[in-house]
Amino acid sequence: MKGIILAGGAGSRLYPLTQVASKQLQPVYDKPMVYYPLSTLIEGGIQEFCLISTPHDLPRFQQLLGDGTRWGISIEYREQARPEGIAQAFRIAASFIGTDSVSLILGDNIFYGGDVFQRAFSSFTGGASIFGYHVTDPERYGVVEFDSSGRAISIEEKPARPRSNYAVPGLYLYDNEVVSIAAALKPSARRELEITDVNLEYLRRGSLRVHRLGRGFAWLDAGTSSSLHDASAYVQTIEKRQGIKVGCPEESAFRRGFLPLERLEALITTLPRCEYRDYLAGVVEEERRQQETR
């Protein structure tokens, strides 16, 4: 499976911050926002990435992430000249996807807690897999409705009268049929290629699976100034309380086996003296101690 990070858009809700840098390059506590979705997909086992952003912002992402080899992954880049909906990503990245299945994650979505994503990735065999997260304001999102047996029966985009409180967060898994489905989409009344229409087509075909995200799982959409601040505060609390980092691609790649311990050690020597480097050095030291006791 390949992975797409959609990091485009005008970023108008974060003005004037986005006059300085793209929304997905804004800091969420101690890391650029894009580190969080990147780490989520790495933890799901993704090694081949395509990052989509505006022509103006792509060079900054390339400067930050490079080609991914330092983390044992590969990253390609595609331009989104105009934001025309989430599903546009599959048209832009069609040549990258090729004949593979693909996961799409939004660059301003931050997830933390449990192993539901990893299990969804490992159990994926075809069709589409999306997620349902209980929220108090479902009218702001795509909303999934379930029948009495827990089976998804409808999805609506930003409904005035939501049929449930389960919003669909910005992480989606699809088989290769998504390429042709996206190619056949017609723009909605908002003049966008809606991801909800993609999901509805899989639902119509009987091949949509919805995983409900339970208590203790956090989904943060850092697309406004207030939610960006809330996300930073949340990450800071987790990291200080638990002594671990959230959204650390070096550690995620190491834990997933993409980055051998020796390469992680070598990578650390290239980093400036800072708390981030000290944390990774602690990861290496802990691993060395565990190896000695095995």
N, C-alpha and C positions, 0 to 999 in steps of 0.2 A: 504493500500500500504506500502511495505517495502522499505528501502533505502540502496544502496550500495555506499560507498566511495572508489574509486580506487586510492590508494596512493602507488603504487609500482613503478617499473621501476628502471633503473640504475642511473638516475639523471646526466647523463654525460654532459648535456648542462650547468649544474651549477657547474661543477668541478672548483676549489677544495672545494667549500662550502659543497658539498655533501660528502666529506671525513669526515666532522664533524657530520653532521646530514642529514637525509633524506630531499629531496626537500620539501616535504609537511610539514616538521617541521621547515623550515626556517621562519624567521620573515617577515611578511608583515606589516610594520609600527610597531604596538604595540601588535600584536598577532601572534601566529603560523599560518602558511598558512592554515592548515587543519580546523581551526575554521571557515573559510569563507564558504567552501562548506557544512560543518556541519550545520551552521546557515541557509543557503539557504534551505536545506531540512527540517529542523525544521519548518521554516516559511511556508513551503508547507504542513505541517501537518503530517510529518513523525515522528514516535516515535520509530520504530524498525530499527536498523542499523546494517550493517555488514561492517567493514573496512578491506580492503585487502591490504597487503603490503608484503615486503620481510621478510623472516625469521629473518634477521639481525635487521630490523627496527621495527618489530611488538612490541617488549617489550617497546620501547620508546613511541609508540602510546598508549599502555596500561597504561603506567605510567602517561601520560598526560591526557587521557580521562577517564580511568577507565571503569566501566561498564555502565556509563551514568546516573546512578540513581540520582546523585546530580542535574541533569537537568530534571528529570522526563521522561527520555528516557531509552532505552536499547541498548547496543553496544556489538556486537560479533566481533570476529577477525578470519580472514582466511589468510593462507600463499599463496603467489604467488612465487613459487620457481624460475620460469623463466618468464620474461615478454614476453608473446606471443600474444599480442593484447588486445584491450579494451574488445572485446566480450568474452575473456577468463574469465572475471569476473563472467559471468552467469554460467559457468561450475564450477568454484571454489565455488560459493555461492548457488548452486542449492538446497542443503538441507536447507539452510537458507530461501530461497525464498518460498519453499514448493509449495502451491497452490495459492499463492497471486500474485497480480501485483507488479511491482517493478520499482523504479527509480534508475538510475545510474548517479553519478556525478563524474567528474574527480577531484582529490585532488588538482590540481594546477589551477583550474578555479575559478575566482572571479567574482561575478555578483552584480550589484547594480542599483536600480532605478525601479520605477513603481511596478505594482502588476500583471504583465503578468504571472509570474510563479505560483503565488497563484491561479489565475483563471484557469490556465492550469491543476493544480493538482485537483482543486475542480470540474472541468468539465470533468475529465477523466473518461470514461466509458468502454474503451477497445481499442484494437489495439495498435498503437504506436503514441506518440506525441513527436516531436522534435522541434527545434527552428532554425530560420534563422536570422543571424546577418550580416548587411552590412559591408564589409571590403574592404580595398584597395588592399589587397594581397591574394585573394581567393585561389590562387594556393597552398598555404600552408595548406589548410584544406580540409575537405569534403565539397563539394559545391552542393547546391540544385538549380535546375532549375524550374521555374514556367511557366505555360502557361498564355495566355492573361486574363484568369479569376482568376488567382492567385493560381491555383491548382498545387501542386508539380508533376512534370512529370519525373524527373531524379535526381539522386545523383551520384556524382563522387568523388573518393578519390584522393586528390592532383592532379587535372588535369593540364596538360601543357597548355591547352587552356580552361579556365573556361567558362561555359555557363551563369554564372551570378556572381554577387559580394556577394551572400549570402552564408556565411560559416555556418557550423553546429557546434555550441559550445558544450562543454562537459557536457550537462545535457539531459537525455533521460528518457522517461516514457513508460513502456511497460506492456501489459497484460501478463498472465502466459505463453502464447505461446512462449515467448522469450527463455524459458528454452530449449524447444525442437528445436527451430530454431538454437540456439547457439550450441547445441549438434551435429547438423548435418552439421555445417560449415566446409569447407575445408580451410586450410591455403592459404593465398594469395601469390603472387610472393615475397612479403616481408617476407614470412613465419610467418604471423600473422593472427589471427582471427579478421577480420575487422568489426568494428561496422557499417561501411557503408553497408556491406553485409547483416547485420541484418535489417537495415533500408530499403534496396532494397527489401528484402523479404516481409516486411510489405507493401511496395509500390506496389509490384506485386499482393498482395492479396487485394489491394484497401482499406487498413485500416491504412494508414499512414497520420497523420495530422501534418502540419508544421505551427507553430506560428511565425510570423515575429516580431522581436524585433525592436521597433521604436526608433526614436530620443530621446535622453535623457537617454537611457539605456546604461549601461557600462558593457562590457565583457572584462575581463583582464585575459590573459593566462600568469601566472608567472613562466614560465618554463625556462627562460634564465636570465642571470645576468641583462641585460638591462631591460627586462620586469618585473623582480622582483623589481628593483629600481623604475620603473614607477608605479607599483601597489602600492608600499609603499607611494610614493608621492601623488598619487590620493587619497588613503584612508586618509592620513594625512590632505589633503586639505578639504575633505568632513567633517571629524570629527571636524576640527577647525572652519570651516565656519558655520556648522549647529548645533554643540554641541551635536551630536549623535554619537554612535559608529556603525561601519560597522562590521559585522561578530562577534557579541557578543552572544554566545550560551545561556548564562544565561538570557539575555534580550529577545532573540527570544523565548525561552521556556516559559518565563513568559507571553509575549504578546500572545502566542498561547494557553495559558491555561494549559500547561503541568506542570508548576511550580507555585504553589500558592504563594501569597505575603509573607506569614509567612515563608515558606521554603526558599524563596529568601533572606529574612532578615537573617535567620539563616545561610545560605550559605555565605553571605557577612562577617559574623563574623569570618569565617575560613580563609579568604584571608588576605595576608599581607598588611600593609599600603602602598598604591600605587595609582596612578591615576585611574587604572582599578576599584579598590574597591570604590574609591570616586565617580566614574561615576555610578556604580550600586546603591550606597547609594542615589544618586540623583534621580534615577529611582524610588526607593521605596518612597522617600520623595514626589516626584511629585504625585505618585499614592495615597498616604495618603491624600494629599491636595484635590485631585479630589473626593475622597470618602467622604470627609467632606462637599463638596458642592452639592452632589447628593441628 
